[in-house]
């Protein structure tokens, strides 16, 4: 049996740091005006950090046998924390600003203090995720210098694959480091059409060569060669055989000189004869393609098509047994092998008018004729049973309210089939409304999904995650298909809701969590493209459980927003 006395050991070494009698190292940190000197002991520095071991080897020794190390790129505040960690093995970050913690992590990594760096990285991801998302642009651009911070890279890339516009449409996209761009291109689940990826890769490559003529028609062979060299690590990651033929001719062909001759031959061959094998070692159209090494291409075997659902690619959406589907042919697209034509579900729109018998007044000798009198329902998506269930969830009741004892009125604010399906309509009509429920009917399945927001919707935040402990998302029982409803309460309160900045409100509507329920459309109509999503990723979620059995994207038939008013 062994006894460990680490606490006392840590305390004694911490006191050694303050002992000015036996030190033999001086470390000068920070810039002019904030410069500060710290004393230390070479034996401690050497054995605690390989970085200081090398620095001490290079440092000159004074007549007093003191070595001096200058670190002007680190603040005195941060270095003091690091030095206390080196000596005592403790770090106190209570009430410390998140940016200081981030800088501490970066500097700890530079000084080869892996234990501290990894611990701080995990702390930021697990406890300060909302802050990381709020400062997305700055930190995403700064963490791709080397192979470190893999956790943060995955954290940010998981966001990007679901919201690629955050990076592709950002003002500083062209300043993105090559390693960061490559890490995005490698993702099979990047939620964007391949032609948009190609366009952005070309945009990025051109920006790295500012001397290129503005008009590509004026480019020389040397100009194309310069762009090819810049993109040599990116080009093999494009899924060329999953780009529609019209986009190949319009967007790719003008830059065919940056592609290997064999690759361009394969692309043009595939457009004419899609069933023939190709030779290029890049993304191939099917698993039976013949793979032959192509000169100067990185070995990127058989990249699969990206896992997206979009109206502009020849991809598949599954028809459901509950509603017939119609197949719409795309004559200008070369169908990929083993892929059928795109199937677009055409579910019946629910009627907004129900019928009820008019009052019957019997007249002797006259036969009774019952004429239905139409009246508007309160909702095209939900019924009174749903209202009772939602009201119970708002009040955190374990049992559902009786239909005649519902304590809330559901006051309609917005209905898509009445007010329009443009995302901006949501932000304009719901701005300032607090205590609201969003419900949406999924096209093709008739699932009913939605979310409750106790906060006021705000279209002027400039883009921010909103914190609350009372929001939840749900899917409701419907048509004997889903036998019971699902409620998922917020887990990460700091990521409960996302209010988009104004330039993204033409694409995104209500957004709960990290894509656990998001209404989205690239054509500014939630019914026209399959972009809405209820995506649940185990490593990155704000709500406790998924509300759908699939992460596939979908369009909607109709949606409504109700303000919840206490009776």
N, C-alpha and C positions, 0 to 999 in steps of 0.2 A: 504494500500500500504506500502511495506517495502523497505528500501534502504539498499544495501549491500556494505560494504567497505572492501572487502577482500584484495584488493591490499595494502591498508595502514596497515591492520592487519598483512599481511605477511611481510611487510617491518619492522614493529615494532618488531615482534618476531625474525626476522633475526638479528636485531641489538642487541636484548637480548642475542643471542648466543655469541656475541663478548664482552658482558659485564662481566668483571672478578670480579665484586664486590660481587655478590650475589650467585655465583655458589656453589653447594654442592656435585657435582659428578665429578670424574676424570675417564676418560676412556682411557686406554692404549691399543694401537693397533699396529699391524705389528710385525715383528720379529726383532731380534738383528741387528743393523746396520741401520734399517729403522724405528725403534720404535719412536712413537710420542704420546703425551698426548693431550687429548681434555677435556675442561671443559664444564659442562652442568648443568641443573637444574632438580632435581628429579621429580618435579611436572609435567614438560613438558614431560619428558621421560615416566613416568608412564601412562599418559593419551593418549599419541600418540602411544604407543607400549606395548602390553601385554608381549612381550619378556623382555623388560627392567623392567617392573613391577616385574617379577619373579627374574630377576638378582639383582635388588635392594634389594629385600627381603633377598637374600642370602649374599649380600655384607656386610662386616664388616665396622663399622664406626670408623674413627680415632678420636684422641683427639680434633681435630679441627672441628669435626662434618662433615667430608668429607668421602664419600663412594667411593671406587675405584673398577672399573670393568676392567678386563683384557680380551682383544679380540685379541690374537696374530695371529689368522687365517684370519684376514681381513687386507687389505692394508690400509695405511693412506689415499691414494688418494680416494679410494672407500668410506671409512667411513666418510670422510669429505663431500662427496656428500650426503650421507645418513643423516648426522646430519643437513645439510642445508635444506633437505627435511622435516625432523621432525619439525624444527622450522618455516620455511617459506613456506612450501608446494610447493616449486619450485625445478625443476631439469633441469639443462642445459647440454644437451649431444651433443651440436653442436661440430663437429670435434673430437668427442670422439671415440677412437678405439672400434671396435665391441666387441672385447674380454673383454674390460673393462665394456661395457654395459651388456654383458652376466654375468660377475662376480657380477656386481651391482644388477642384477635381482636375482641371487642366494642368495646373502647376504640379500637383502631386504626381500626375502621370509623367510629366517631363522629368521629374526628379526620381523616376523609377520606384515610386512608392505605390506599387500596384494594389496592395491591400487597401490603402486609403482611397485610391482613385476608384476602384471597383465599388467600394462601399458607398461612396458619395454618388456614383452613377446610379446604383440601385435605389438609393434614397430619393433622388430626383424623379426617377421613373415611377416609383411606387407611391410617393407622398406628395410630389409637386408636379403631377402630370398636367394639371390645368395651366400652371405657369409656363411649362415647356411648350404647350400648344399655343399659348398667347404670344410667345416670343419665337414662334416657329421659324420665320425667315432668317433671323440673325443666327440662331444656333444651328439650324440645319446646314447653313453655308460654312460653318466653322468647325464641324466635327469630322470632316472627311480628309484631313491632312495625312493620316496614316491608318494603321490597322486597329487602332484603339477604339474604345467606346462603341463596341458592337451592339450593346444593349440599346444605346441611344439611337444608333443608326437604324436598328430594326423598329424602334418605337416610332421614329419619324417616317420611315418608309411604309409602315403599316397605315399611317395616316394618308400618305401620298397616294397609295394604290387605290384608296377609296375616294380621295378628293384630289385627283391629279391637277386640277386647275389651280390649286394652291401654289404649285411650283411652276407649271407650264405658263400660266398667265401672270405670274408675279413680275414686277418691274425689274427685278435683279436676276431673272432666270439665266440670262446670258453670262452672268458672272459665276454661275454654279461651277464647282470644281468637277473635273472630268470623272474622278472616282465616284462622286455623288451621282452624276448622270448615269454612269454605268450600272451602279447599284439599283437604280430605278428601272433601267431597260432590262435587267435580268429577271425582273419579277414577272411571273406568269399571270398573276392576278391583277395586273395594272388595269384599272377600269377606264380605259380610253381606247378609241379606235386606232388601229395600227397606222393609218395614214396620218393621223394627228401626231403620233409619235415620230414618224418620219419627218413631217414638217418642222417639228420642234428641234429635232436633231440637226437638220440642215440650218435652221435659224441659229442654233448654238454654235455650230461649226463656222458659219460665216462671221459671227461676231468675234471669234477668236482670230480672224484674219481681216483686220480693219482696212487693209489696202486693196481688198478685192473690189472691183467695179460694182456699183449699185445694180446695174442691169446685167443679169447673168448671161444674156445673149451676147454680151461683149467680152465674155471671158475667153482667155487664151487657154491652151493646154496646160500651161504652167499654173494658171489660176485653179483649174480643176484639180491638178496634182497637189496643190497646197491644201485645198479642202479635204482631199482624200487622206493626206498624211494626218491632218488634224483629227479626222473621224475614224482612223484605222481601227480603234478599239471599240467603237460604237456600232459601226456598220454591220458586223457579224451578228449583232443582237436584234436586228430588225426582222420581223416575221413577214418577209416580202410576199410569200405565197398566200398570205391571208389579207392582202390588200386588194380591193376590187379593181377590175381591169380599167375602169374609167379613171380612177385615181392614179393608177400606174402610168397611164398615158399623160395625164395632166400634171401630176406632181413629181413623179419619180423620173420619167424619161428625160426631162431637161437636165438632170444631174447624172445621167447614166455613165458619164466618163469617170465618175468617182468609184464606180463599181467594177469588180473584176469582169473581164469579158465573158468568162464562163457563166458567172452569175446572171448577167444581163441576158445571155442566150437562153439560160434556163427559165428566166422569168417570161420572156417572150414566147418560148416554146410552151410553157405552162398555160399561157393565155389562150393558145390555139389548141393544144392537145393536153388537157389537164390530167389524162390518165397515164401519160408516159413518164418514166422515171427521170429525175434530174440528177446532176452530178455535184452541184455546189454543196459544200459543207456548212449550210446555214439552215434556217427554219425551212423545213420541207413540207409539202402539201399533204403527205400521208405517210403512214408508218412503213409503207412498202417501197419508199423511194430508194434508189441506189445511191449510196454514199461513197463518193470518191474525193480524196483530198484535193482541195483547191488551193493554188499557190497564194501565199501572202494573206490567207485568211486565218484568223484564230480558230482553233478547233472547238466549234460550238455545235455539238451534234444534235440534230433533230429537235430544235426548239418547238414546243407545242404551241398551238394558238393560245392567245391570252384568254383568260376565263372572264369574259364580259358578255353582257347582253345589250345589244345596240341595234338600232334600226338601220344603220348604214352598212353593216357587214352581212355576209352570207353565213350567219350563225343560226342556231336552232333554239327555238323556244318550245317547250313541250306543250302539246295540246292536252287538255284535260277532258276527263270523261263527262264532266258536268256541263260543258259547253262545246258545241261544234266549232271547228276552226276552219278558216279558209286559207288556201295557199295562194299567195300572190307571187307571181313570177317576176324575176328581175332580168329582163332580156339582155342588158348590157354587162351583166356580171358573169364571169366564168365560174361555174359552180365547182367548188372544191370536191375532190373525190371523197366518197363516203359521207358527204354532207348533203342533206336534202335541201330543197328550196326553203327559204325562211318562212316559218309558219307564224302567222299573225292571228291571234285569237280575236274573235269578234263576238264577244258576249252580248246578250241582250241587255239593253239599257233598262234599268228598273223604271217603272212608271211612277210619276210623281202625283198621280191622281188615283185615288181609290174610290170605290163605289159603295154606297150605303143606301138601303131602301128609303124612299121618301115616306112621309107620314101617310098612312092609309086611312081614308075616311070612307067606310062602306055606305053605298047608296042602294036602297032596295031595288031589285030588278035590273041593276046594272052590273055586268061582270067586273070583277076586280082586275085591274091592270096595274102592275107594279112597275114604276119607272125609276130606274136608279138615278140618284142625284149625286153628281161628283163633288168631292171635297178634297182639299189638300191635306196630305199627311204632314206631321211635324218634321219628318226626316225621310230622305230617300235611302239612307244607309242603315240606320238602327231603329229598333222598336222600343216599346215601353219596358219590356223585360230587360233590355240592355241598359236603359236609363236607370232602372232600379239597381242593377248590378254595379254600374259605374258610380252611382251615388254612394253605395255601400263602401266601395273602395276609397272614395274621397274621405269618408269618415272613418276609415280603417276598421270597419265592422267585420266580424267573423261570419255573420249571417246577412243574407240579402234582404233589403227592404221589401215590404209588401207593396204591391203595385199601387194601392190607394194611400200609402203612407210615405211616398217619396218626398223627402224634405227639400228638394231642389227643383227649380225650373230650368230647363235647358233652352236658353234664348238663342235662336239662330243668328249668327253674325255673317256667315259666308257659306254659300253653297256653290260648288264649282259649276254645276249644270245651269245655275242661274246667273252667277256673277263672273264666270270665266275661270279657266284653268291656268292662267299665266301666274308664275310664282310671285311676281311683283304685286299681283292683286291681293295675295295673302298678306304681305307685309304692309300694304296700304290700309286694308280694311281691318286688320287685327291690331294695328299699332295702338298701344296704350291699353289694350284689353287684358285684364288679369283674371285668373281663375277660369281657364278655358280648356275645352276638350276638343281634340282633332280626331275625326274618324274618317277612314278611307276604305272604299271597296276595291279590292284587287281585281284587275281584269283577268278573265280566264279561269279564275278559281272561286270568285265571289267571297274570298276571305275578307273579314273586317278587321283592320288593324288601326291603331291610333295611339294617342298619348295625352296625358293630362299635365298642364302647365299651371302651377299656382301663381307664377310671376306674370308681370305685364309684358306682352310682346313689344319689342322696341326696334324700329327700323333705322335707328340713328346711332347705334353703339360703335360703329366703325369696325365691327367684327370682334366678338368676345364670347367665351363660354360663361354661362350663367350658373350660379350655385343655388341649389335648393335641396331640402331633404324630403320634400313632399311630392315630387313628380313621380309619374309612373307611365309605363307603356303597356299595351295590351293587345290581345287578339280575342275576338268575341265569338261565342257559339253562334252557328249559322246553319240553317237549312238541313239540320240533321247530319251535316258533314263533320263539322267540329262539334263533338259532343259536349265539351266543356270549355269555358273561357280560360284564358291565361292572363295573369297580371304579373308584371315584372317591375318591382320597385327599384328606385335609384340606389346604387351602391356607392359609386364615386360621385359625391354631391357636387364637386367642383366641375364635373363634366356633364351635368344633368341636361343642359340645353346649349345649343350653339346658335347665336344670333349673327347672321352674316352681314358683312359690310355691303354698302349700297351697290357696288359694281358686281356683286355675286347674287343679288336678289332677283336677277332675271333668270337664274338657273335653279336656285335652292329656295324651297319653302320651309315649313317647320322641320326642325332637326333636333332629335332627342339622342343624347349620348354621343358615342363615337361611331355613328351610323347604325345604331340599333333600330332607329326608325327615322328615315329621312325621305322627304318628298323632293324629287329632283327632276329637271327636264332640260336637256340641251337645246330644245326647240321651243322653249317657253310655253309648253302645254303638257301638263301631267298625263294627259290621255294619249299622247301621240308617240312617245318613245319610252322604252322600258329602262328607266333610269332610277326610279324610286327603289328603296332598299330597306330591308330589315336584316342587317348583317351583324352577326354575333361572333366575335373572335375571342377565344378564351384568354388570350394574353393581354387584351386591350378592350375592356368594356366598362361602361358606366352603370349598366343595369344588371340585375342579379341573374337573369336567365333569358334565353331567346324567346321570341314570341311567334316565330315561324320555324318550320322544320327545314327550311332551305335558306341559303344566302343569295339565291338568284334575284336579279333585279326584276322589276315589274312596272307596268303602267297601271293606271286606275280607271275605274268606270265613273266614279263620282267621289267627292269628299265634302265634308262639312266641318265648320268650326262653331261650337256652342259656347256661350258664356254661361257659367254656372251661377245661378242666383238663389240664395237661401229664401225659402218661402216664409 
